Amino acid sequence: MKLPRLVSLLVLAVAHCTPLATVLGEELSYFRYDGGVADQDQQPLPERLDDDSLLWRMPLASGHSTPCVYGNSIYLTTFENDELATVALDRRTGEQCWKKVAPATRLEQYHSTSSPAAATPACDGQRVYIFFGSYGLLCYDLEGKLVWSKEMGPFQDEFGSASSPILVDDKLLVSADHDIHSFLMAVDCRTGEEIWRVDRAGFTRSYATPIVWEAAGRKQIVVAGALQLVAYDLDNGEKLWWVNGLARIVNTTPAQGLGLLYVATWSPGGDTDARIAMPSWKAALESWDDNGDGLLSHEEAKDPDVLDRFYRIDLNQDGGLDEAEWNKYARVFELAENSLLAIRPGGMGDLTGKAVVWQYRKGLPYVPSPLLYHERLYLVKNGGILTCLDAKSGRMQKQLRLSSSENYYASPVAGDGKVYLASEPGVVNVLDAAACRVVFKRDFGERTMATPVIADGRIYLRTEQTLYCFERR
């Protein structure tokens, strides 16, 4: 007598010590793979993230990576006492299953508000993939055994690395936009061998995670970088199409739906009424080149906008700015545009002005990615300003202030008619999505940089020192 299919699968899962979700074909898990929207949108979620809905809480070493939830496990990266590590937690209890220390010999530079444990892990049900800018790529099996590694960093970028790896079919994709040698790379998930790498010459530092866009049955990798959105062929890395008009530093991951891509980018000095501009090279030398050597040292450069960015403009790191370095960065300031673009890709080559359906320039996020939920776009700007737009037309439907001064790094997530937003100081707002109205607020009292994750009716919230799990009960 044959066992029913589900029972057979259960037996198989137990026999091979594999999470049931893997056998049943659970989706790949990586940063923003679901666009921030719960897979089962109608599954009840808690409105109040309080003790009544708390399933468990677990102390955790510092780190800014978003939890990667797959099967019965949660994968995160941590940074404590100059040690970078990957940890696996039991999804049901929060207890640690294993911990693996990265073999990094030196730490990358990173921004004071960030962490060298910033990139989110990825999992395909067979292996867990980790990216540290201080080392490179690490691949473990689900029991924590190292499968392969690929040294890559550190990179020339005093802000560090933050773009997370993504999974497409049997490929792991990594985007690395820094001051020099920017690239997009695809490696074989099983071996770590490089399949292809494309040089992103001309791109300066940005920290956005790529997304997958499918058109006419062809999978494309879309990367939002400085000044430009670019789509590459998954199979060989060929540059397919691009749209100009992005900010000079891009942190946000695009949202997609309704046949459109939504790209919201903002960086200081890119607003039409508050632009940063560098003088011509000739004018700069006439004003500041005190020793007449045809270069500008840090001591000679008197412009505060130049001094603040001297490291990244000095591409060869020789302590002096030359004409080529100056003009490259002046061009970035000149072309930068802060805006939200709704794009309908179609065709090849330069789609600027052809594919943009609508544009919006206010209330733009710096780090949090836009959220598309029930045909609405939700944007959260530093200072606690939330904007709700009609995703089809770009018309603003509502705007409200969540706080007076808080910054936001975590991206909004949604499910069960609710939107969840976490600020840097640790204040979480829960919104009624339809009314765009706050229905619950709680201050967790810890910095919160990681994006919350919704999976199977539970919400996982990572603060600086704790991981919380909530469910509706």
PyMOL commands that set and color helices and strands:
alter all, ss='L'
color gray80, all
select helices_A, chain A and resi 5-15+20-23+281-288+304-308+310-313+323-335
alter helices_A, ss='H'
color red, helices_A
select strands_A, chain A and resi 54-59+68-70+73-80+83-90+96-101+122-123+127-132+136-141+146-151+166-168+171-176+183-188+194-199+211-215+218-225+228-233+239-244+255-257+260-265+270-271+274-275+296-297+320-321+339-343+349-350+356-360+371-373+376-381+385-390+396-401+413-415+418-422+427-432+437-443+453-455+458-462+466-471
alter strands_A, ss='S'
color yellow, strands_A
deselect
rebuild
show_as cartoon
